[in-house]
């Protein structure tokens, strides 16, 4: 059921108990976790934090801990499947689920006792009504119980005929109801999408209790920016949420706008910026940033020689000398940096890039440290997905979690370096895929498969980095192809996961249009295709559109998918 | 040392009986080396004693069996005596109940601390009877006094945010 008053029904229940937090492995979940941790530390709530990266880990961890805890909080996992069925908990365990995955499974919505959803009900959910899906089975038995009351034999015959007629009517109604139910559920569960960021939901809870701080606000901003960077929400929703956060930012940071009573330089300051869309540009050189941001790289078509020339023209148009542009941004001439944003926006308009600037936030503390929200998102994402094999996935989770605190700036800078490597590798892989025409049209969708020998292919084994690569590849492909039909097709991407086990990760991306609603139908499609061909798949990730598949079953799986979607 | 001592003894006897005074420097030399060896062994034993004393502060009153294996029976005896005198001292402080001075080696800043588990430890019992499973890389928010022992042993790591 949906929790209406977060404070009374969630926080005050949990405050006197020990809880277990299951946190999924994405940046939004990390931010929500940090906010919740800060609140719990304030109120001395004893908790245990367990990172999980897939359904199997969730189940094992639940089995290990279920005797010790009665209250479980799941962050960014668990809303889109039947939790009670998968976890089989005891009667007195309660789950609080704060998840952005939609659609929320109907069992989770209508269970009144054990599952509480920390989701706002006006979050465009469109849950089907109770009566359309569930029906008490007792009604049928009552009817059949009334049958054997027959007294006289002469009346019995007519009554028998009536009963037969009634039963056929009921059966037909039952069949119609079931068919309608199947349709409703199919429509409801067909498309996957994402709702409001969990970090923002947690920040809202903190604000309701008047325990919100600037740090928590920054984490909420990062959670929202992560959703935007990974294309999980529409542009409209992003702008609306930015507006909501902007009010909080001005509430916490208005002291800096007054010239006379400013705070010391060491205090954290968050400010709203209408800044350039270039990834990591303040920590890199401007040229590198222009080459490795998907927005500019795809529109300039930087994989071709012609594209490189256009980039040079663009820089020349703004009057920026090449030597300046290729050195670190912080060492560029101050006179050039002053009007940089407006200059770039103007020139970008001439070259067909209308949305060069976006609404975002930045944080400063001290003289040296200034970060944009997207910088931190890229850094944390790279820390979490880094392929270094030192220890298990949870080590990386812990590193990424640490990098979000202000006292661990060295980890954040390390993350920024990893992010630069990741972005460069992404662009190089995209360039090679497009130049060698690896993106093929299979009919209802485009298909691209990374070979094992590709350089840096291990960087793309985790779903978040693979998703970034696939989306950027699709965007670049849309600009490189002349076939109008191909521009509207979705993409299925395959990358090798583990050489020893011979598995590949397969991921489906919805088509790229300007006003797309980011709804992804590949989750159900993959399930059906796997069933029909009995391929060996593992639907381990919380996002149902990412699966693991045995390499040998790849071709029959694809054939089944083609026939399913055409 | 025994070998040196015996050699010295035989030389002394010889010097006394046979009147060979040229053996006297050898005797003196061996005696000096005997004294030095004795000093070294005593220093070693004293250092062991100091370490055993530190073990009481690190591990509490019950030592793990792997450590007890390496200690001689006299050292165990000494350890028990030390434990007793420390306990008597602690009881004599702080009014009726006594004060456990092996806790809170540094002034505590808060009642509960955030800890991260560095190795798999297993179940750990908390005050209200329930237990927490300490697995590698899980983070917990627990009362300070329960965690101190484990932090000192290196199983948990205190996280400052």
Interface residues (C-beta under 8 A of the other chain):
Chain A: X18 X37 X38 X40 X41 X44 X45 X46 X47 X48 X49 X50 X51 X64 X65 X68 X392 X394 X395 X397 X398 X405 X407
Chain B: X111 X112 X114 X116 X126 X130 X131 X132 X133 X135 X136 X137 X138 X139 X140 X141 X142 X143 X160 X161
